[in-house]
Amino acid sequence: MTKYDYLIIGQGLAGSLLTWELLQRGFKIIVVDNGLENASKVAAGLINPVTGMRLVKSAEVEHLLPSAMRCYEQLSQFFKQDFYIEKPMQRLLNNELLLTNAHKRLADPAYKDYVKAIIATDAYPYLEQQQTGFLQTRLLLSCLKQYFIERGCYRQTDVNYQDIQWLPSLNWQDMTFKKIVFCEGHHATHNPWFSWLPFQLVKGEILTLQHQSPLPDVIYNFGDWLIPLDNERSRLGASFDRVHLNTVPTQLAKNALLQSLKHSGIKLSELSVIDQLANIRPCTLDKQAFTGEHPKLPQLAIFNGFGAKGSLQIPKFSQLFADALINHSPYPSSIARYYATHFPY
């Protein structure tokens, strides 16, 4: 049996950045993935500190955003690739509530780093937002996978839960581990040790558009969003479906997204859809991530549930999770908040 420190199951953004963090700290890691398309590869990777109809800051954004920027800059320097693309955002203020809240945020010193001005147009005004952008998740995950392969710590296979053995030590295949960390995204709902956690899965679909009209170099937010990739291509998303939890693209979502774009007032000539992708986001009932150890089996842990805010949250959470593994400090967004409900004795 070959001894390792940690087995990471899942090579989405959560599993990849946690593996990277632990490797940088000198640990022996194996990361296992089935090699299939995952939600991180499909995701737009948006980072937007101020969100929702109320235009409120994401929790702990003052700590999460600098950590994310440092992480992606470190990875960019290492791989000689630009992973994070910073672009200002224009938030369409197409109702009175949004407009009122935009004025409130501009008057609030706590928001001065994130909102800039309200700009009037012939149609609706919009709020200029800053410190926004998107992570090229597919490119980043591809680079990290190759790095893991070159270090001999990547395995592409399906993990059968029954193959995880407890005695005489925690092992899988011909390897032993101190701990197994599940970073499986929506597949965690079938995990025999963590399926009790209240996930609230959401199917999302994203379109890639081709068009003749060049767009300003900004992200448009009009409830849905439009990200220019170059002068002739953009990504439009994302649909939201809690009922049909599969990865099959649908005409219904395509039509809804195109209709939303039409109502935004953004003009794109000779528009065509050149790609459509669908996957399932691992969102949670209380909108907080799930991290920590199983209450009865501390050799097993979970690092999951980041939903639509993974690009912002995962870098800092990876550091805190690694600290918890090593120093027994508290897990960030710990699943201990559910222990009493599901394991009362």
C-alpha positions, 0 to 999 in steps of 0.5 A: 500500500502506498501512503498518501495524505489526502484523496480528493474526489472530484476535479471541478473548481473546488477539488482542483483549487483545494488540491493545488493548495494542499500540494503547495503546502507539501502534502501527498495528494491523489485527485480522482475524477471521472473526466466528464463535463462538470458544472465548473467547466460549463460555468461562466465563472462570474465574480460580482461583489454586489448582487441581487435586486437589493444590490447587496455585497456578498458576505465577507467579500472584503476577504474573499475577493483579495484572496481570489485575486491573489490565487488567480494571479499566482496561477496565471504566473505559474501557467503563463496563462490569463485565467481571470479577466477583469471587466466592469459591469453594467447593471441595468436598472429596469425597475424602481426598486433597483434604481432606488437601491442603486442610489442607496449603494452609491451613497453608502461609503461601504460600497465605494469600491464596488459601485461607481455611478448611475449612467442615463441612456435612451432606454433604462439607466444602468449602474456601473459596477467595478471589481467584477470579471470572470474566470476562464474555468475550463482553461484553468481546470485543463491546466491544473489537470495536466499539472496533476497528471505530470506530478503523478497525482491524478487518476481518471476513473469512477469511484465506487463508494463500496471500494473505500475500505476502513480497516486496517486503515482508510484505503482505496485501491492500493493506496492509504489516506489520512482523510478522503475529501469529497468535492463531487458537486451535485453528485454528492446527493448520492453520496452515502455519507453526505446525502443528508445535507440539504442541497438545492440543486439548480440546472443552468444553461448557457449560450455562446452567441455569434454576432456582427455587432462589436460590444463595449468591453463590459459585462452586461447584467439585466437579470441574466448576463452577457459576457463579450468574449471577443468582437463577434462572440459572447456568452449569455446565461444563465437559466435557472431550473430546479425541476429538470435536473439533467445536463440536456440543453433545452429549446425552452431555456434557449428561447427564454435567454434570447427573449431576456436578451431582447428585452435588455435593449442590447442590440446584436446584429446577425445573431446566431447561437453557436453553442449551448451547454447545461449542467447542475449547480451544487447550490444549498438550501441556506445558500452557504457552502458545505465543508467539514467532517462527517460527524461519525466518520471524521476520516471523511470530509466534504468541500462542496456547495458553492453554487454560483459563487464558487469563483469568488469563494473557493480560493479563500475557503481552500486556504481555510479548509487546509488550515482546518485539516492541518491545525484543527481550526474551524472549518469555514461554513462548517456542516456542523450546523446540521449535526444536531438535526441529522445526528441528535445522539 
